[in-house]
């Protein structure tokens, strides 16, 4: 019992393994086939697109010609051959029914009523049969119809130089010779349909090729612009997003990406310049105190310089690192407002907060918190009263920060977002801060798909408006 059970369990397992192996071999063969096909396929997009347009058209015409048209051609030829054979049979019946002296009358009726050129050849015999033309369907169809409806020996000539066919039928003591237009027994105008079909396809291709080239050109220009930008060269002056909607979106995305990269490079360059300047200033003070000797060494000043250096380096690190690696999550505006209100009490500043909509928004919490802290921190530094209003409709979040400080001149509002830019001309580290707070805030807003704008506040100071998708 145990051995049979083991055999019964082994067979299904082996069958499954065999089936899995065959399926794996089939998939491998299919992949090899497509790799070989792709090896011989055109590599350029224009050639592949043209192939996509031309191949279905050729396949469709081939199927129509080989299947539909061939069946239609054969059936029409059968019907025409049947009608022609009936006319010939009617002439034979008249010849056999009327006396010989009425043969002229029979010939006249055949010409006038049936459109057949009839001639009686007394004492003649049928010629030797010749070779049937290649690829001709008229000879076998017409011969079969004569055998079916007349049943007498006959001879056919369908390959004459003129547009007629000749039929000879052996009667008792004479041969009936009949000449008829080829179009009466054969669908001779089928080639016109082929010409129209091929000509229409050629016209469609002539129309499709320029349109296809116009659709490919924007993609080619986008690739050239991206390649030029990647090599450090300026993009072509005539480059602009155009073409289909998807290509336009790709072009606009490339331009926005180029602007972000150039802005980031500019900011990083300015950051390195600021690092060298600020650290050189502090190191110079260190060297000066060491040169004066222990007698003039001020430990409090050294500690303050170290704190400034630490604060400065932390700002540089935050600016250079950004918060792009942080995952999105929920940010509670009410909780942030309570924490900020406590800070306002410590700084002896007036603070008011209002909210429209739900308090939770979907952003990168630490980065967005740093954005708001930087903006409100600047207001706390220069103003006595700060008002924050947030409007959240579930899709977008708008935070407006107003203060009663000195404000920023309209022509300098964009400059304050640049790294290390201050409204005072001298970069005095003793004034506090590194000049990176607003730069970090705008980078965070733009990384969320939003932005920060500055305007004049109703309180008399500066208004900062943050708009981000949330």
ChimeraX attribute file (.defattr): number of C-alpha atoms within 10 A of each C-alpha:
attribute: neighborCount
match mode: 1-to-1
recipient: residues
	/A:1	6
	/A:2	7
	/A:3	8
	/A:4	9
	/A:5	9
	/A:6	10
	/A:7	11
	/A:8	11
	/A:9	11
	/A:10	11
	/A:11	11
	/A:12	11
	/A:13	11
	/A:14	11
	/A:15	11
	/A:16	11
	/A:17	12
	/A:18	12
	/A:19	12
	/A:20	12
	/A:21	12
	/A:22	12
	/A:23	12
	/A:24	12
	/A:25	12
	/A:26	12
	/A:27	12
	/A:28	11
	/A:29	12
	/A:30	12
	/A:31	12
	/A:32	12
	/A:33	12
	/A:34	11
	/A:35	12
	/A:36	11
	/A:37	10
	/A:38	11
	/A:39	10
	/A:40	9
	/A:41	12
	/A:42	12
	/A:43	10
	/A:44	8
	/A:45	12
	/A:46	17
	/A:47	13
	/A:48	13
	/A:49	15
	/A:50	15
	/A:51	14
	/A:52	11
	/A:53	15
	/A:54	14
	/A:55	10
	/A:56	11
	/A:57	15
	/A:58	13
	/A:59	11
	/A:60	11
	/A:61	17
	/A:62	13
	/A:63	13
	/A:64	14
	/A:65	17
	/A:66	11
	/A:67	11
	/A:68	12
	/A:69	17
	/A:70	14
	/A:71	13
	/A:72	14
	/A:73	17
	/A:74	16
	/A:75	14
	/A:76	15
	/A:77	22
	/A:78	22
	/A:79	18
	/A:80	21
	/A:81	25
	/A:82	21
	/A:83	15
	/A:84	22
	/A:85	23
	/A:86	16
	/A:87	17
	/A:88	27
	/A:89	17
	/A:90	15
	/A:91	21
	/A:92	16
	/A:93	12
	/A:94	18
	/A:95	20
	/A:96	13
	/A:97	10
	/A:98	12
	/A:99	9
	/A:100	11
	/A:101	8
	/A:102	13
	/A:103	16
	/A:104	14
	/A:105	14
	/A:106	19
	/A:107	19
	/A:108	16
	/A:109	16
	/A:110	21
	/A:111	14
	/A:112	11
	/A:113	9
	/A:114	16
	/A:115	15
	/A:116	21
	/A:117	16
	/A:118	23
	/A:119	17
	/A:120	18
	/A:121	15
	/A:122	12
	/A:123	10
	/A:124	13
	/A:125	16
	/A:126	16
	/A:127	10
	/A:128	7
	/A:129	10
	/A:130	9
	/A:131	7
	/A:132	15
	/A:133	12
	/A:134	7
	/A:135	7
	/A:136	11
	/A:137	15
	/A:138	22
	/A:139	18
	/A:140	11
	/A:141	20
	/A:142	24
	/A:143	16
	/A:144	17
	/A:145	19
	/A:146	22
	/A:147	13
	/A:148	12
	/A:149	13
	/A:150	18
	/A:151	12
	/A:152	14
	/A:153	13
	/A:154	21
	/A:155	17
	/A:156	19
	/A:157	17
	/A:158	20
	/A:159	16
	/A:160	10
	/A:161	7
	/A:162	9
	/A:163	12
	/A:164	16
	/A:165	20
	/A:166	18
	/A:167	20
	/A:168	24
	/A:169	24
	/A:170	17
	/A:171	20
	/A:172	10
	/A:173	10
	/A:174	15
	/A:175	20
	/A:176	22
	/A:177	20
	/A:178	19
	/A:179	17
	/A:180	20
	/A:181	16
	/A:182	19
	/A:183	15
	/A:184	18
	/A:185	24
	/A:186	25
	/A:187	20
	/A:188	13
	/A:189	10
	/A:190	13
	/A:191	10
	/A:192	10
	/A:193	12
	/A:194	14
	/A:195	11
	/A:196	11
	/A:197	14
	/A:198	14
	/A:199	12
	/A:200	12
	/A:201	16
	/A:202	12
	/A:203	10
	/A:204	12
	/A:205	17
	/A:206	11
	/A:207	11
	/A:208	15
	/A:209	15
	/A:210	11
	/A:211	11
	/A:212	15
	/A:213	14
	/A:214	14
	/A:215	16
	/A:216	17
	/A:217	14
	/A:218	20
	/A:219	20
	/A:220	13
	/A:221	19
	/A:222	23
	/A:223	13
	/A:224	15
	/A:225	22
	/A:226	20
	/A:227	14
	/A:228	14
	/A:229	14
	/A:230	12
	/A:231	10
	/A:232	9
	/A:233	11
	/A:234	12
	/A:235	19
	/A:236	14
	/A:237	7
	/A:238	7
	/A:239	14
	/A:240	15
	/A:241	20
	/A:242	20
	/A:243	16
	/A:244	14
	/A:245	10
	/A:246	10
	/A:247	17
	/A:248	17
	/A:249	14
	/A:250	16
	/A:251	24
	/A:252	15
	/A:253	13
	/A:254	16
	/A:255	19
	/A:256	12
	/A:257	12
	/A:258	16
	/A:259	12
	/A:260	15
	/A:261	12
	/A:262	12
	/A:263	13
	/A:264	14
	/A:265	12
	/A:266	13
	/A:267	18
	/A:268	16
	/A:269	13
	/A:270	16
	/A:271	19
	/A:272	12
	/A:273	12
	/A:274	19
	/A:275	18
	/A:276	11
	/A:277	13
	/A:278	20
	/A:279	16
	/A:280	12
	/A:281	14
	/A:282	17
	/A:283	15
	/A:284	12
	/A:285	15
	/A:286	16
	/A:287	10
	/A:288	13
	/A:289	18
	/A:290	14
	/A:291	11
	/A:292	10
	/A:293	9
	/A:294	9
	/A:295	8
	/A:296	11
	/A:297	15
	/A:298	11
	/A:299	10
	/A:300	9
	/A:301	13
	/A:302	15
	/A:303	11
	/A:304	12
	/A:305	20
	/A:306	15
	/A:307	12
	/A:308	20
	/A:309	19
	/A:310	12
	/A:311	15
	/A:312	22
	/A:313	16
	/A:314	13
	/A:315	18
	/A:316	22
	/A:317	11
	/A:318	16
	/A:319	21
	/A:320	14
	/A:321	11
	/A:322	16
	/A:323	19
	/A:324	13
	/A:325	8
	/A:326	12
	/A:327	10
	/A:328	15
	/A:329	13
	/A:330	13
	/A:331	19
	/A:332	15
	/A:333	20
	/A:334	16
	/A:335	12
	/A:336	14
	/A:337	18
	/A:338	12
	/A:339	11
	/A:340	19
	/A:341	17
	/A:342	13
	/A:343	15
	/A:344	20
	/A:345	11
	/A:346	9
	/A:347	12
	/A:348	12
	/A:349	17
	/A:350	15
	/A:351	20
	/A:352	15
	/A:353	17
	/A:354	14
	/A:355	15
	/A:356	12
	/A:357	12
	/A:358	14
	/A:359	17
	/A:360	16
	/A:361	22
	/A:362	16
	/A:363	19
	/A:364	21
	/A:365	18
	/A:366	14
	/A:367	23
	/A:368	18
	/A:369	17
	/A:370	18
	/A:371	23
	/A:372	20
	/A:373	16
	/A:374	18
	/A:375	19
	/A:376	22
	/A:377	17
	/A:378	16
	/A:379	26
	/A:380	22
	/A:381	12
	/A:382	14
	/A:383	20
	/A:384	16
	/A:385	19
	/A:386	23
	/A:387	18
	/A:388	20
	/A:389	15
	/A:390	22
	/A:391	17
	/A:392	20
	/A:393	13
	/A:394	14
	/A:395	10
	/A:396	14
	/A:397	19
	/A:398	18
	/A:399	19
	/A:400	20
	/A:401	22
	/A:402	26
	/A:403	28
	/A:404	20
	/A:405	21
	/A:406	12
	/A:407	20
	/A:408	17
	/A:409	12
	/A:410	11
	/A:411	7
	/A:412	12
	/A:413	16
	/A:414	12
	/A:415	14
	/A:416	18
	/A:417	21
	/A:418	21
	/A:419	23
	/A:420	21
	/A:421	19
	/A:422	18
	/A:423	13
	/A:424	8
	/A:425	7
	/A:426	9
	/A:427	16
	/A:428	13
	/A:429	16
	/A:430	9
	/A:431	9
	/A:432	11
	/A:433	16
	/A:434	24
	/A:435	22
	/A:436	22
	/A:437	24
	/A:438	20
	/A:439	21
	/A:440	26
	/A:441	26
	/A:442	20
	/A:443	23
	/A:444	25
	/A:445	21
	/A:446	15
	/A:447	17
	/A:448	19
	/A:449	12
	/A:450	18
	/A:451	17
	/A:452	21
	/A:453	14
	/A:454	18
	/A:455	16
	/A:456	16
	/A:457	17
	/A:458	11
	/A:459	14
	/A:460	13
	/A:461	20
	/A:462	24
	/A:463	26
	/A:464	19
	/A:465	19
	/A:466	22
	/A:467	20
	/A:468	21
	/A:469	17
	/A:470	20
